[in-house]
């Protein structure tokens, strides 16, 4: 039985992913999982997808994979589809059938029962059963508004601060908030593609996620080699 390694938003940062796998010391018996957004904005999405395949890793779907899949489906119907940035447009032209199948197979969430963990790209609305969650919010939620409703905006109240499990939710998507450690949720998007770091939560075999005070010992990060993408251009 190996460890479980849950990696934050990679966004095409293949060199950092290789460095993180080395820092963690991933071996054959370890199970690697991703929180989605393996693609776009960074320099080498196709190498990231190749690494995921080589590892036999499972990733939940992120909003950037969804954007590509929705655009591809729209074009097949002869429709315009969602607006795409330059990196998404390039991937629309260059992804292979195998890589499209890799994206298409990504579920909205994935449970790791031995750890009591649920992996979701962005998070969940507190108090709502998973079967009743808004699929859009599973890939876009960041905060709760003044009425406690889920919101895709940064907001002032992270959804994880109000969420009470089980299960413990491990998520990404919210790079400005960096690593988030809540009682029942752990955010592992530390903004690699924006010049931050790439982060993994590493759990021993069948172990639950430890309390906040001890959880830092399960976090491994490597710095980004440079800023690959800036929202300001």
Z-matrix of the N, CA and C atoms (Angstrom, degrees):
N
C 1 1.456
C 2 1.524 1 109.26
N 3 1.328 2 115.98 1 124.20
C 4 1.451 3 120.73 2 179.23
C 5 1.517 4 112.06 3 -98.75
N 6 1.318 5 114.28 4 -175.15
C 7 1.465 6 121.29 5 178.74
C 8 1.532 7 110.32 6 -82.24
N 9 1.328 8 115.14 7 167.33
C 10 1.453 9 121.78 8 172.45
C 11 1.515 10 107.84 9 -110.81
N 12 1.335 11 116.19 10 127.51
C 13 1.463 12 122.92 11 -177.43
C 14 1.524 13 108.20 12 -119.55
N 15 1.325 14 116.97 13 117.24
C 16 1.469 15 121.94 14 -177.65
C 17 1.525 16 107.54 15 -113.54
N 18 1.326 17 115.99 16 116.96
C 19 1.460 18 122.18 17 -169.80
C 20 1.524 19 110.83 18 -106.99
N 21 1.331 20 114.90 19 139.01
C 22 1.457 21 121.69 20 179.87
C 23 1.522 22 113.55 21 -73.74
N 24 1.315 23 115.95 22 -173.73
C 25 1.462 24 123.90 23 -173.12
C 26 1.534 25 110.71 24 -59.57
N 27 1.336 26 116.79 25 117.30
C 28 1.465 27 121.53 26 -176.30
C 29 1.527 28 111.65 27 -89.47
N 30 1.315 29 117.79 28 -39.63
C 31 1.471 30 122.72 29 177.00
C 32 1.521 31 112.61 30 50.64
N 33 1.328 32 116.79 31 46.14
C 34 1.453 33 119.32 32 174.25
C 35 1.516 34 115.89 33 77.22
N 36 1.319 35 118.06 34 7.60
C 37 1.472 36 121.52 35 -179.06
C 38 1.529 37 109.33 36 -85.75
N 39 1.329 38 115.76 37 76.36
C 40 1.459 39 121.01 38 -172.36
C 41 1.524 40 112.60 39 -67.59
N 42 1.322 41 117.64 40 -39.43
C 43 1.465 42 119.03 41 -178.82
C 44 1.526 43 110.96 42 -65.07
N 45 1.306 44 115.99 43 -40.18
C 46 1.467 45 119.01 44 177.55
C 47 1.516 46 111.10 45 -67.35
N 48 1.334 47 117.28 46 -36.37
C 49 1.459 48 119.64 47 177.25
C 50 1.529 49 110.15 48 -62.90
N 51 1.310 50 117.42 49 -44.55
C 52 1.461 51 119.96 50 178.10
C 53 1.526 52 110.88 51 -62.44
N 54 1.336 53 117.02 52 -39.54
C 55 1.465 54 120.49 53 178.42
C 56 1.526 55 111.16 54 -65.34
N 57 1.343 56 116.93 55 -39.30
C 58 1.460 57 120.34 56 -179.89
C 59 1.523 58 110.72 57 -67.19
N 60 1.317 59 116.89 58 -43.11
C 61 1.462 60 119.72 59 177.96
C 62 1.527 61 110.34 60 -60.59
N 63 1.322 62 116.94 61 -36.15
C 64 1.449 63 120.38 62 176.56
C 65 1.523 64 112.09 63 -69.59
N 66 1.328 65 116.73 64 -41.31
C 67 1.461 66 120.29 65 179.54
C 68 1.530 67 111.69 66 -64.41
N 69 1.329 68 116.44 67 -37.06
C 70 1.465 69 121.20 68 177.78
C 71 1.526 70 110.31 69 -73.85
N 72 1.347 71 115.51 70 -27.96
C 73 1.458 72 119.77 71 -175.79
C 74 1.514 73 112.26 72 74.29
N 75 1.339 74 115.62 73 44.40
C 76 1.461 75 120.32 74 -177.49
C 77 1.530 76 110.56 75 -62.58
N 78 1.325 77 115.47 76 132.94
C 79 1.461 78 122.31 77 177.94
C 80 1.524 79 109.02 78 -123.33
N 81 1.330 80 115.05 79 175.09
C 82 1.462 81 120.81 80 -173.07
C 83 1.533 82 112.70 81 -55.86
N 84 1.330 83 118.08 82 -37.43
C 85 1.466 84 120.54 83 -175.27
C 86 1.523 85 113.62 84 -77.93
N 87 1.324 86 118.17 85 -12.23
C 88 1.463 87 120.93 86 179.88
C 89 1.527 88 110.41 87 -75.58
N 90 1.323 89 116.14 88 146.36
C 91 1.468 90 122.55 89 176.27
C 92 1.525 91 108.54 90 -104.79
N 93 1.328 92 115.89 91 121.24
C 94 1.459 93 121.20 92 -177.55
C 95 1.529 94 109.82 93 -104.75
N 96 1.325 95 115.30 94 134.18
C 97 1.460 96 122.09 95 178.95
C 98 1.526 97 108.73 96 -131.46
N 99 1.318 98 115.82 97 152.43
C 100 1.465 99 122.02 98 177.39
C 101 1.528 100 109.61 99 -122.43
N 102 1.341 101 115.46 100 151.02
C 103 1.466 102 120.12 101 179.83
C 104 1.528 103 112.23 102 -92.03
N 105 1.337 104 116.79 103 11.72
C 106 1.458 105 119.83 104 -179.97
C 107 1.515 106 112.42 105 96.62
N 108 1.339 107 115.72 106 176.18
C 109 1.464 108 122.89 107 -172.86
C 110 1.519 109 111.50 108 56.33
N 111 1.322 110 115.57 109 51.19
C 112 1.456 111 120.28 110 169.70
C 113 1.525 112 110.42 111 -73.22
N 114 1.328 113 116.65 112 -19.24
C 115 1.462 114 121.55 113 -164.86
C 116 1.528 115 112.61 114 -108.27
N 117 1.363 116 114.24 115 160.50
C 118 1.463 117 124.88 116 165.11
C 119 1.531 118 113.41 117 71.98
N 120 1.312 119 113.88 118 156.63
C 121 1.459 120 126.60 119 177.24
C 122 1.524 121 113.84 120 74.40
N 123 1.324 122 118.31 121 -39.44
C 124 1.453 123 120.90 122 176.68
C 125 1.520 124 111.96 123 -87.34
N 126 1.362 125 117.07 124 -177.38
C 127 1.459 126 120.85 125 -168.04
C 128 1.519 127 116.96 126 -82.98
N 129 1.342 128 120.07 127 -20.15
C 130 1.461 129 118.40 128 -169.50
C 131 1.527 130 112.14 129 -149.24
N 132 1.313 131 115.44 130 66.24
C 133 1.467 132 120.78 131 178.57
C 134 1.521 133 111.65 132 -56.50
N 135 1.314 134 117.24 133 -42.38
C 136 1.462 135 119.16 134 -173.78
C 137 1.526 136 110.93 135 -65.67
N 138 1.317 137 118.62 136 -35.91
C 139 1.464 138 120.65 137 175.71
C 140 1.526 139 110.39 138 -67.63
N 141 1.317 140 118.14 139 -38.01
C 142 1.470 141 120.80 140 177.01
C 143 1.526 142 110.21 141 -60.73
N 144 1.326 143 116.87 142 -46.55
C 145 1.463 144 120.05 143 178.64
C 146 1.523 145 111.06 144 -62.82
N 147 1.324 146 116.63 145 -36.40
C 148 1.467 147 120.27 146 178.04
C 149 1.532 148 110.53 147 -64.81
N 150 1.330 149 116.77 148 -43.12
C 151 1.473 150 120.34 149 178.15
C 152 1.521 151 110.26 150 -60.95
N 153 1.327 152 116.41 151 -43.43
C 154 1.468 153 119.84 152 178.93
C 155 1.519 154 111.10 153 -59.11
N 156 1.325 155 116.41 154 -42.29
C 157 1.465 156 119.71 155 178.27
C 158 1.533 157 110.73 156 -65.20
N 159 1.324 158 116.97 157 -43.82
C 160 1.461 159 120.82 158 -179.35
C 161 1.527 160 111.57 159 -60.49
N 162 1.324 161 116.39 160 -34.88
C 163 1.463 162 121.31 161 -179.57
C 164 1.528 163 112.80 162 -81.23
N 165 1.337 164 116.80 163 -12.60
C 166 1.456 165 119.38 164 -171.40
C 167 1.511 166 111.24 165 65.09
N 168 1.330 167 115.87 166 31.21
C 169 1.464 168 121.48 167 -174.98
C 170 1.521 169 111.42 168 -78.13
N 171 1.317 170 115.81 169 153.99
C 172 1.462 171 121.98 170 173.87
C 173 1.521 172 108.69 171 -110.74
N 174 1.314 173 116.02 172 133.74
C 175 1.460 174 121.32 173 174.86
C 176 1.514 175 109.51 174 -123.52
N 177 1.335 176 116.22 175 138.35
C 178 1.461 177 119.60 176 166.81
C 179 1.518 178 107.56 177 -76.99
N 180 1.314 179 116.59 178 164.19
C 181 1.452 180 120.56 179 -176.91
C 182 1.523 181 110.23 180 -81.88
N 183 1.317 182 115.59 181 137.69
C 184 1.450 183 121.67 182 173.85
C 185 1.518 184 111.57 183 -103.42
N 186 1.315 185 116.48 184 172.61
C 187 1.460 186 119.02 185 -178.83
C 188 1.529 187 112.11 186 -66.05
N 189 1.329 188 117.67 187 -26.31
C 190 1.465 189 118.91 188 179.64
C 191 1.525 190 111.89 189 -77.89
N 192 1.321 191 117.78 190 -35.94
C 193 1.465 192 118.73 191 170.82
C 194 1.531 193 110.35 192 -63.37
N 195 1.319 194 116.24 193 -42.02
C 196 1.459 195 119.96 194 178.75
C 197 1.531 196 111.41 195 -60.12
N 198 1.325 197 116.36 196 -40.38
C 199 1.466 198 119.27 197 -179.17
C 200 1.525 199 110.57 198 -61.04
N 201 1.318 200 115.88 199 -43.82
C 202 1.467 201 119.66 200 178.57
C 203 1.527 202 111.52 201 -64.59
N 204 1.333 203 116.37 202 -44.94
C 205 1.458 204 120.21 203 -179.00
C 206 1.523 205 111.36 204 -64.34
N 207 1.319 206 116.89 205 -41.11
C 208 1.462 207 120.14 206 178.67
C 209 1.533 208 110.79 207 -65.51
N 210 1.335 209 116.78 208 -39.75
C 211 1.463 210 120.23 209 179.24
C 212 1.518 211 110.70 210 -64.90
N 213 1.320 212 116.40 211 -41.56
C 214 1.465 213 119.98 212 -179.90
C 215 1.536 214 111.09 213 -64.87
N 216 1.338 215 115.79 214 -42.61
C 217 1.468 216 119.69 215 179.39
C 218 1.527 217 110.67 216 -65.08
N 219 1.342 218 116.06 217 -40.31
C 220 1.464 219 119.42 218 179.56
C 221 1.527 220 110.98 219 -63.41
N 222 1.316 221 116.99 220 -42.67
C 223 1.471 222 120.18 221 -179.85
C 224 1.521 223 111.00 222 -65.21
N 225 1.325 224 116.86 223 -35.21
C 226 1.464 225 119.83 224 177.90
C 227 1.522 226 111.24 225 -64.51
N 228 1.343 227 115.86 226 -27.27
C 229 1.473 228 120.69 227 178.29
C 230 1.523 229 111.95 228 -90.43
N 231 1.333 230 116.42 229 -1.15
C 232 1.449 231 120.22 230 -177.72
C 233 1.513 232 113.41 231 79.25
N 234 1.335 233 117.28 232 20.44
C 235 1.462 234 122.30 233 -179.22
C 236 1.524 235 110.13 234 -104.11
N 237 1.313 236 115.55 235 167.77
C 238 1.457 237 121.09 236 -174.97
C 239 1.529 238 112.38 237 -74.04
N 240 1.322 239 118.14 238 -45.06
C 241 1.451 240 121.91 239 178.21
C 242 1.522 241 113.09 240 80.84
N 243 1.327 242 117.26 241 -176.63
C 244 1.464 243 121.29 242 -176.58
C 245 1.530 244 111.64 243 -70.44
N 246 1.319 245 115.61 244 156.81
C 247 1.461 246 121.55 245 176.53
C 248 1.529 247 109.24 246 -68.37
N 249 1.319 248 116.56 247 136.75
C 250 1.455 249 121.76 248 -177.39
C 251 1.525 250 110.45 249 -120.53
N 252 1.331 251 115.13 250 141.63
C 253 1.453 252 120.48 251 171.79
C 254 1.518 253 110.88 252 -82.58
N 255 1.333 254 117.43 253 177.06
C 256 1.473 255 120.68 254 -177.11
C 257 1.520 256 113.84 255 -58.91
N 258 1.332 257 117.57 256 -41.05
C 259 1.470 258 118.94 257 -177.55
C 260 1.523 259 111.36 258 -69.94
N 261 1.333 260 117.34 259 -35.54
C 262 1.460 261 120.15 260 176.58
C 263 1.534 262 110.74 261 -68.16
N 264 1.330 263 115.45 262 -40.77
C 265 1.463 264 119.82 263 179.70
C 266 1.523 265 110.90 264 -61.55
N 267 1.335 266 116.80 265 -41.05
C 268 1.460 267 120.46 266 177.36
C 269 1.528 268 110.86 267 -62.56
N 270 1.317 269 117.19 268 -42.89
C 271 1.465 270 120.40 269 -179.83
C 272 1.524 271 111.47 270 -65.78
N 273 1.314 272 117.53 271 -34.23
C 274 1.465 273 119.88 272 176.68
C 275 1.531 274 110.69 273 -58.28
N 276 1.335 275 116.91 274 -32.23
C 277 1.462 276 120.82 275 -178.00
C 278 1.526 277 112.95 276 -87.16
N 279 1.328 278 117.82 277 -25.16
C 280 1.464 279 119.74 278 -167.15
C 281 1.522 280 115.47 279 -112.26
N 282 1.336 281 119.77 280 -18.24
C 283 1.461 282 119.90 281 -179.62
C 284 1.524 283 110.66 282 -65.24
N 285 1.316 284 116.07 283 139.70
C 286 1.461 285 121.79 284 178.84
C 287 1.527 286 110.30 285 -85.56
N 288 1.322 287 116.06 286 169.72
C 289 1.458 288 120.02 287 176.42
C 290 1.533 289 110.60 288 -58.86
N 291 1.324 290 116.84 289 -38.90
C 292 1.470 291 120.45 290 178.64
C 293 1.516 292 111.01 291 -61.97
N 294 1.314 293 116.72 292 -40.51
C 295 1.468 294 120.94 293 -178.97
C 296 1.530 295 110.97 294 -72.11
N 297 1.331 296 117.16 295 -38.88
C 298 1.470 297 118.98 296 174.84
C 299 1.530 298 110.52 297 -61.68
N 300 1.333 299 117.02 298 -40.30
C 301 1.461 300 120.07 299 178.02
C 302 1.522 301 110.99 300 -63.46
N 303 1.332 302 116.75 301 -35.85
C 304 1.472 303 121.73 302 177.60
C 305 1.523 304 110.46 303 -61.43
N 306 1.338 305 116.92 304 -44.31
C 307 1.461 306 120.79 305 178.49
C 308 1.527 307 110.83 306 -67.45
N 309 1.334 308 115.51 307 -43.01
C 310 1.454 309 119.91 308 -175.63
C 311 1.526 310 112.49 309 -65.47
N 312 1.329 311 117.18 310 -24.83
C 313 1.466 312 121.33 311 -178.36
C 314 1.524 313 113.32 312 -82.48
N 315 1.324 314 117.79 313 -6.48
C 316 1.471 315 120.13 314 -176.02
C 317 1.525 316 110.52 315 -72.94
N 318 1.348 317 118.73 316 125.11
C 319 1.470 318 121.30 317 179.07
C 320 1.527 319 111.67 318 -81.93
N 321 1.319 320 115.84 319 166.73
C 322 1.468 321 120.19 320 176.53
C 323 1.526 322 112.16 321 -69.90
N 324 1.302 323 116.96 322 -32.70
C 325 1.465 324 120.00 323 176.81
C 326 1.518 325 108.52 324 -152.47
N 327 1.339 326 114.56 325 162.65
C 328 1.458 327 119.06 326 -178.69
C 329 1.524 328 108.20 327 -146.18
N 330 1.321 329 116.11 328 131.64
C 331 1.467 330 121.74 329 -178.42
C 332 1.525 331 111.23 330 -99.43
N 333 1.324 332 115.11 331 136.12
C 334 1.463 333 123.09 332 173.29
C 335 1.521 334 106.77 333 -112.77
N 336 1.339 335 115.50 334 85.62
C 337 1.465 336 121.18 335 -171.30
C 338 1.524 337 113.55 336 -57.57
N 339 1.340 338 120.82 337 -40.57
C 340 1.465 339 119.01 338 -178.94
C 341 1.532 340 113.77 339 -60.08
N 342 1.347 341 116.14 340 -26.42
C 343 1.470 342 119.99 341 179.23
C 344 1.522 343 112.93 342 -98.41
N 345 1.338 344 117.61 343 -7.67
C 346 1.455 345 119.68 344 -173.27
C 347 1.516 346 111.91 345 65.77
N 348 1.350 347 116.94 346 35.92
C 349 1.460 348 123.21 347 -173.51
C 350 1.517 349 110.41 348 -116.95
N 351 1.315 350 115.56 349 143.17
C 352 1.464 351 122.89 350 169.00
C 353 1.526 352 107.70 351 -121.44
N 354 1.322 353 117.27 352 126.68
C 355 1.461 354 122.21 353 177.05
C 356 1.519 355 109.08 354 -97.41
N 357 1.327 356 116.22 355 125.87
C 358 1.467 357 123.61 356 178.16
C 359 1.524 358 106.68 357 -137.60
N 360 1.319 359 117.37 358 147.57
C 361 1.462 360 117.51 359 -176.44
C 362 1.528 361 112.35 360 -63.02
N 363 1.324 362 117.48 361 -55.48
C 364 1.463 363 119.96 362 -173.53
C 365 1.521 364 112.99 363 -106.31
N 366 1.329 365 118.04 364 -35.54
C 367 1.457 366 120.32 365 -179.25
C 368 1.512 367 111.93 366 143.69
N 369 1.327 368 114.57 367 -164.59
C 370 1.459 369 121.09 368 -176.65
C 371 1.522 370 109.78 369 -137.81
N 372 1.317 371 115.43 370 157.28
C 373 1.464 372 120.95 371 171.59
C 374 1.524 373 108.26 372 -78.83
N 375 1.315 374 118.86 373 120.93
C 376 1.463 375 120.46 374 -178.21
C 377 1.521 376 112.38 375 -56.25
N 378 1.334 377 115.84 376 138.05
C 379 1.450 378 121.65 377 174.93
C 380 1.509 379 115.57 378 82.50
N 381 1.331 380 117.89 379 2.41
C 382 1.466 381 121.44 380 -178.05
C 383 1.523 382 108.62 381 -109.18
N 384 1.338 383 118.54 382 125.17
C 385 1.469 384 119.80 383 177.35
C 386 1.528 385 110.91 384 -56.31
N 387 1.308 386 116.58 385 148.50
C 388 1.458 387 120.57 386 -174.85
C 389 1.525 388 111.56 387 -59.16
N 390 1.332 389 117.66 388 -33.61
C 391 1.462 390 120.37 389 -179.56
C 392 1.530 391 112.24 390 -68.19
N 393 1.340 392 116.84 391 -19.95
C 394 1.460 393 121.35 392 -178.46
C 395 1.530 394 113.02 393 -105.12
N 396 1.324 395 116.94 394 5.12
C 397 1.460 396 120.23 395 179.11
C 398 1.525 397 110.73 396 -69.13
N 399 1.323 398 116.38 397 145.32
C 400 1.459 399 122.64 398 173.47
C 401 1.528 400 107.94 399 -69.95
N 402 1.344 401 118.60 400 117.02
C 403 1.470 402 119.24 401 -178.78
C 404 1.527 403 113.48 402 -55.06
N 405 1.337 404 116.81 403 -34.26
C 406 1.464 405 119.33 404 178.31
C 407 1.522 406 110.50 405 -61.92
N 408 1.322 407 117.11 406 -42.89
C 409 1.450 408 119.90 407 -177.45
C 410 1.529 409 112.36 408 -70.38
N 411 1.324 410 117.70 409 -28.11
C 412 1.465 411 119.45 410 176.34
C 413 1.522 412 111.53 411 -59.69
N 414 1.323 413 117.06 412 -26.28
C 415 1.459 414 120.55 413 179.60
C 416 1.532 415 113.37 414 -110.51
N 417 1.334 416 118.17 415 2.77
C 418 1.461 417 119.59 416 -176.08
C 419 1.538 418 115.52 417 -136.86
N 420 1.295 419 120.16 418 -16.17
C 421 1.460 420 120.75 419 -175.10
C 422 1.535 421 111.44 420 -60.71
N 423 1.316 422 115.63 421 140.52
C 424 1.462 423 121.01 422 172.34
C 425 1.528 424 111.91 423 -128.59
N 426 1.317 425 115.91 424 -33.85
C 427 1.457 426 119.06 425 -171.34
C 428 1.521 427 110.76 426 -148.05
N 429 1.329 428 115.28 427 -179.65
C 430 1.459 429 122.65 428 172.07
C 431 1.518 430 108.10 429 -116.24
N 432 1.337 431 116.38 430 138.80
C 433 1.459 432 118.68 431 179.59
C 434 1.517 433 110.66 432 -80.14
N 435 1.325 434 116.42 433 -173.89
C 436 1.469 435 120.72 434 -175.36
C 437 1.525 436 112.58 435 -64.06
N 438 1.333 437 117.30 436 -18.84
C 439 1.461 438 121.28 437 177.59
C 440 1.527 439 112.77 438 -97.53
N 441 1.326 440 115.71 439 3.65
C 442 1.456 441 119.95 440 -179.60
C 443 1.512 442 114.00 441 83.25
N 444 1.336 443 117.33 442 8.82
C 445 1.466 444 121.25 443 -179.78
C 446 1.525 445 109.60 444 -84.18
N 447 1.335 446 117.60 445 147.80
C 448 1.461 447 120.40 446 179.43
C 449 1.516 448 111.59 447 -64.10
N 450 1.338 449 115.71 448 143.76
C 451 1.457 450 121.38 449 -178.11
C 452 1.525 451 109.77 450 -140.31
N 453 1.326 452 116.04 451 144.71
C 454 1.455 453 120.93 452 176.38
C 455 1.521 454 112.28 453 -84.57
N 456 1.316 455 118.05 454 -6.41
C 457 1.455 456 121.48 455 -179.67
C 458 1.532 457 110.45 456 -81.38
N 459 1.323 458 116.33 457 166.80
C 460 1.460 459 120.41 458 -179.25
C 461 1.525 460 111.04 459 -63.07
N 462 1.320 461 117.03 460 -45.84
C 463 1.461 462 121.31 461 176.21
C 464 1.519 463 113.13 462 61.59
N 465 1.331 464 115.30 463 -172.57
C 466 1.469 465 120.98 464 179.57
C 467 1.517 466 112.47 465 -112.87
N 468 1.338 467 117.44 466 -16.08
C 469 1.468 468 121.29 467 -178.91
C 470 1.530 469 108.75 468 -117.91
N 471 1.340 470 119.14 469 103.12
C 472 1.465 471 119.48 470 176.11
C 473 1.517 472 110.23 471 -60.27
N 474 1.339 473 116.17 472 140.36
C 475 1.466 474 118.49 473 -178.42
C 476 1.529 475 110.97 474 -58.53
N 477 1.330 476 117.67 475 -34.09
C 478 1.456 477 120.96 476 -176.89
C 479 1.515 478 113.72 477 -64.70
N 480 1.338 479 116.63 478 -24.03
C 481 1.465 480 120.13 479 179.41
C 482 1.518 481 111.92 480 -69.78
N 483 1.338 482 117.02 481 -21.62
C 484 1.467 483 121.65 482 -178.27
C 485 1.528 484 112.59 483 -108.35
N 486 1.309 485 116.42 484 -2.96
C 487 1.461 486 120.38 485 -177.16
C 488 1.526 487 110.67 486 -84.87
N 489 1.325 488 116.24 487 132.81
C 490 1.461 489 122.42 488 175.61
C 491 1.522 490 108.68 489 -121.25
N 492 1.328 491 116.20 490 117.35
C 493 1.461 492 120.21 491 179.67
C 494 1.508 493 111.30 492 -79.73
N 495 1.321 494 117.73 493 -160.74
C 496 1.458 495 125.05 494 0.93
C 497 1.536 496 112.20 495 -77.99
N 498 1.345 497 116.67 496 166.90
C 499 1.453 498 128.14 497 -0.52
C 500 1.523 499 112.67 498 -81.16
N 501 1.318 500 115.76 499 171.21
C 502 1.458 501 122.00 500 171.32
C 503 1.523 502 107.83 501 -78.67
N 504 1.326 503 117.19 502 127.05
C 505 1.457 504 121.82 503 -177.27
C 506 1.529 505 109.76 504 -98.43
N 507 1.335 506 115.42 505 127.34
C 508 1.465 507 122.08 506 172.95
C 509 1.525 508 107.16 507 -108.77
N 510 1.329 509 116.76 508 129.40
C 511 1.461 510 120.87 509 -169.07
C 512 1.529 511 110.81 510 -145.80
N 513 1.325 512 114.93 511 173.15
C 514 1.457 513 122.15 512 176.81
C 515 1.512 514 110.69 513 -131.21
N 516 1.341 515 116.60 514 -134.51
C 517 1.462 516 125.16 515 168.29
C 518 1.523 517 115.48 516 75.97
N 519 1.323 518 119.58 517 -33.95
C 520 1.466 519 120.94 518 -169.99
C 521 1.523 520 110.37 519 -103.37
N 522 1.334 521 116.18 520 69.31
C 523 1.469 522 120.77 521 -175.59
C 524 1.530 523 113.90 522 -58.22
N 525 1.364 524 120.39 523 -39.44
C 526 1.467 525 118.13 524 -179.20
C 527 1.524 526 113.61 525 -60.45
N 528 1.334 527 117.56 526 -26.84
C 529 1.470 528 120.36 527 -179.59
C 530 1.518 529 112.71 528 -81.51
N 531 1.345 530 117.19 529 -8.56
C 532 1.465 531 122.59 530 -178.28
C 533 1.528 532 109.83 531 59.75
N 534 1.333 533 116.57 532 -153.14
C 535 1.464 534 120.47 533 -179.98
C 536 1.532 535 108.70 534 -69.48
N 537 1.329 536 115.75 535 131.42
C 538 1.467 537 120.94 536 178.23
C 539 1.526 538 109.62 537 -115.78
N 540 1.317 539 115.53 538 129.30
C 541 1.457 540 121.26 539 178.22
C 542 1.522 541 108.69 540 -122.50
N 543 1.335 542 115.89 541 102.70
C 544 1.456 543 122.69 542 176.56
C 545 1.527 544 108.78 543 -112.67
N 546 1.315 545 116.72 544 168.52
C 547 1.469 546 119.59 545 -178.35
C 548 1.514 547 111.96 546 -56.56
N 549 1.346 548 116.91 547 -41.06
C 550 1.459 549 121.01 548 -174.36
C 551 1.528 550 112.83 549 -122.83
N 552 1.311 551 118.16 550 16.37
C 553 1.463 552 121.02 551 -179.64
C 554 1.523 553 110.09 552 -152.32
N 555 1.335 554 115.03 553 144.42
C 556 1.463 555 121.53 554 178.16
C 557 1.514 556 109.13 555 -132.34
N 558 1.330 557 116.87 556 121.51
C 559 1.449 558 122.52 557 177.46
C 560 1.521 559 110.43 558 -98.10
N 561 1.334 560 116.72 559 127.83
C 562 1.468 561 120.47 560 -173.90
C 563 1.529 562 112.97 561 -118.42
N 564 1.332 563 117.88 562 17.99
C 565 1.463 564 120.11 563 174.28
C 566 1.518 565 108.18 564 -91.20
N 567 1.326 566 116.95 565 107.36
C 568 1.464 567 120.94 566 179.21
C 569 1.524 568 111.36 567 -110.78
N 570 1.328 569 116.85 568 24.88
C 571 1.462 570 122.21 569 166.71
C 572 1.511 571 115.82 570 68.78
N 573 1.321 572 117.71 571 43.70
C 574 1.466 573 120.20 572 -177.88
C 575 1.523 574 112.35 573 -56.34
N 576 1.329 575 117.71 574 -48.78
C 577 1.455 576 120.48 575 -174.85
C 578 1.527 577 111.88 576 -66.19
N 579 1.325 578 117.29 577 -18.66
C 580 1.463 579 122.28 578 178.85
C 581 1.528 580 112.08 579 -95.70
N 582 1.337 581 116.62 580 11.53
C 583 1.450 582 120.28 581 179.27
C 584 1.514 583 114.62 582 94.80
N 585 1.330 584 117.32 583 10.33
C 586 1.461 585 121.86 584 -179.75
C 587 1.519 586 111.84 585 -87.28
N 588 1.314 587 116.25 586 -110.17
C 589 1.464 588 121.88 587 -178.56
C 590 1.519 589 109.02 588 -151.44
N 591 1.330 590 115.29 589 162.94
C 592 1.459 591 121.75 590 172.28
C 593 1.517 592 107.37 591 -108.12
N 594 1.321 593 116.17 592 131.86
C 595 1.469 594 121.74 593 -167.96
C 596 1.514 595 111.59 594 -126.98
N 597 1.331 596 115.30 595 146.47
C 598 1.461 597 122.13 596 174.12
C 599 1.520 598 109.75 597 -131.11
N 600 1.326 599 115.07 598 145.55
C 601 1.459 600 122.90 599 167.75
C 602 1.525 601 106.46 600 -99.19
N 603 1.324 602 117.42 601 122.93
C 604 1.460 603 122.34 602 -175.08
C 605 1.529 604 108.50 603 -114.97
N 606 1.338 605 115.40 604 119.73
C 607 1.459 606 121.13 605 -176.93
C 608 1.525 607 110.53 606 -115.58
N 609 1.336 608 118.11 607 135.78
C 610 1.464 609 120.87 608 174.46
C 611 1.525 610 110.44 609 -64.50
N 612 1.330 611 117.61 610 162.91
C 613 1.462 612 120.25 611 -178.75
C 614 1.529 613 113.09 612 -52.24
N 615 1.339 614 115.81 613 126.56
C 616 1.472 615 123.90 614 174.36
C 617 1.528 616 114.28 615 61.18
N 618 1.320 617 118.65 616 10.40
C 619 1.466 618 121.15 617 -177.22
C 620 1.525 619 110.24 618 -84.25
N 621 1.332 620 117.72 619 142.26
C 622 1.462 621 119.86 620 172.96
C 623 1.526 622 110.48 621 -72.82
N 624 1.315 623 116.28 622 165.00
C 625 1.462 624 120.39 623 173.77
C 626 1.527 625 108.01 624 -67.84
N 627 1.326 626 118.18 625 127.00
C 628 1.469 627 119.66 626 -177.01
C 629 1.519 628 112.19 627 -70.69
N 630 1.334 629 117.17 628 165.28
C 631 1.463 630 120.92 629 176.20
C 632 1.525 631 111.63 630 -59.11
N 633 1.324 632 115.63 631 161.90
C 634 1.462 633 121.17 632 -175.76
C 635 1.519 634 111.72 633 -52.70
N 636 1.323 635 117.83 634 -43.75
C 637 1.459 636 121.09 635 -175.82
C 638 1.527 637 112.87 636 -61.43
N 639 1.341 638 116.84 637 -24.76
C 640 1.464 639 120.87 638 -178.14
C 641 1.522 640 113.21 639 -107.61
N 642 1.321 641 117.05 640 -5.55
C 643 1.467 642 119.78 641 -170.12
C 644 1.518 643 113.16 642 -72.97
N 645 1.323 644 117.74 643 -27.32
C 646 1.459 645 120.33 644 179.19
C 647 1.515 646 111.49 645 -56.49
N 648 1.324 647 116.61 646 -30.00
C 649 1.462 648 119.80 647 179.52
C 650 1.518 649 112.23 648 -67.86
N 651 1.341 650 117.39 649 -15.36
C 652 1.466 651 121.93 650 179.25
C 653 1.524 652 112.12 651 -97.94
N 654 1.333 653 117.79 652 0.34
C 655 1.453 654 122.87 653 -177.13
C 656 1.524 655 110.29 654 -99.19
N 657 1.329 656 115.99 655 129.48
C 658 1.461 657 122.10 656 175.16
C 659 1.522 658 107.80 657 -125.35
N 660 1.337 659 116.59 658 131.07
C 661 1.470 660 120.98 659 179.84
C 662 1.522 661 110.44 660 -133.20
N 663 1.332 662 115.32 661 149.71
C 664 1.467 663 121.35 662 170.31
C 665 1.527 664 107.41 663 -126.59
N 666 1.325 665 118.33 664 143.72
C 667 1.468 666 120.32 665 -177.31
C 668 1.521 667 111.96 666 -73.97
N 669 1.315 668 114.75 667 151.16
C 670 1.462 669 119.98 668 172.21
C 671 1.517 670 109.55 669 -66.48
N 672 1.323 671 116.29 670 146.56
C 673 1.459 672 119.95 671 179.05
C 674 1.524 673 111.69 672 -76.38
N 675 1.319 674 116.38 673 -24.13
C 676 1.465 675 120.33 674 174.53
C 677 1.523 676 108.69 675 -169.33
N 678 1.301 677 116.71 676 176.50
C 679 1.463 678 122.35 677 172.35
C 680 1.521 679 107.61 678 -81.63
N 681 1.334 680 116.16 679 119.14
C 682 1.453 681 120.84 680 -179.52
C 683 1.527 682 112.42 681 -96.98
N 684 1.316 683 116.72 682 -26.05
C 685 1.458 684 120.23 683 -174.43
C 686 1.522 685 108.19 684 -148.48
N 687 1.325 686 115.72 685 136.83
C 688 1.458 687 121.73 686 177.18
C 689 1.509 688 108.59 687 -127.88
N 690 1.343 689 116.52 688 132.89
C 691 1.465 690 119.92 689 178.63
C 692 1.515 691 111.64 690 -64.02
N 693 1.327 692 115.90 691 -20.33
C 694 1.469 693 119.15 692 179.18
C 695 1.521 694 111.60 693 -86.43
N 696 1.358 695 115.96 694 3.75
C 697 1.446 696 119.81 695 175.41
C 698 1.509 697 112.18 696 126.26
